[in-house]
Amino acid sequence: MRLHRVGIAGLVLLLAPVAGAQTKISGLHKCAKPELMGTAEVGDKAGHTMTLLKHSCPWTTPMEMEGAKSTD
């Protein structure tokens, strides 16, 4: 659940400049359950690890920005 929140926060930060330009964007995608790719020690502190996940999020409704629709 925490990783899901981090992903949403990242998406918000990624789209923030677009929101500032007041360009209308719409679309809908559905993400499957993440697939665990691996875990590794970070090395700065004992027990501090980094986990890599793979998501598959196809667009169920294409993203549209000013009339142009996404294809991927």
GUDRENVO-403176 format. One record per residue (C-alpha): z, x, y. Coordinates in steps of 0.001 Angstrom, whole numbers, plus 524288, in hexadecimal, padded with zeros to 5 digits. Layout:
BEGIN
ZXY;...
END
This chain:
BEGIN
800008000080000;8032F80B2C80941;7F5F081183806E4;7EF5480485809B7;7F63C80409816ED;7F201811F7819D4;7E3F280E2D816B5;7E4888026D81FBD;7EA8680AAC82A98;7DFA6814B0828E9;7D55980A0E829D3;7DB9D804C583639;7DBA38125583C51;7CD938146C83826;7C932807B483E66;7D19B808D384AB4;7C6CE80EFF85321;7BD958041384F21;7C7A77F9CD852CA;7C8EF8002B8601C;7BA597FE528622D;7BC237EFC285EF8;7B10D7EF8785532;7B2357E45584B8E;7B3097E90683D70;7B44D7E05B8318E;7B3897E228822E2;7BB537E0B28166D;7BD9F7EA2280B54;7C5E67E9C67FF30;7CCB47F5D67F9E6;7CF737F79B7EB7E;7DC557FD437E6EF;7DC5580BD17EA84;7D94D8159B7DFE8;7E2C8821297DF63;7DAED82DC37E079;7E6038379F7E03A;7F2B683CB87E5DA;7F56F84A797EAC6;800EB851E37F0A9;7FF41853E97FF50;80747860637FF89;80EDD85ECA80C3C;81B1E858CB80611;81FE1857427F82F;81B8484A4E7F26F;811C58477E7FD6B;8051E842B97F725;7F7E983D907FB2B;7F13C832B07F37B;7E2A48302C7F3B1;7DD7E822767F11D;7CFD881CF67EFD2;7CCC880F4F7F4FC;7C0E1806F17F29F;7BF247FD4E7FDCD;7B1E37F65F7FD81;7AE567ED7B808D3;7AEAA7DF3A80461;7A9657DB61811C3;7A1CA7E63A818AC;7A82F7EC32824A2;7A10A7E7AC830C7;7A1317EE4483E10;798FC7E8AA84924;78FCE7E21483F7D;78DBF7EE00836AB;792C57EC6A828A6;797D97F73E81FC9;791287FA29812F6;79B6A802F580C60;
END
